[in-house]
């Protein structure tokens, strides 16, 4: 017969939740930075072409 999982303290549950929230926030920031980089890639293509002629 399997034993039940040990109960976690409120502090450890809060820490796990805070870690999950921090991870989700970091992923959101990285996704926004990626989207902004892709959105600005087109307008700055002319600058890249200009730099290659030097």
Secondary structure as GFF3:
##gff-version 3
##sequence-region A 1 54
A	DSSP	alpha_helix	10	43	.	.	.	ID=ss1
A	DSSP	alpha_helix	45	52	.	.	.	ID=ss2
###
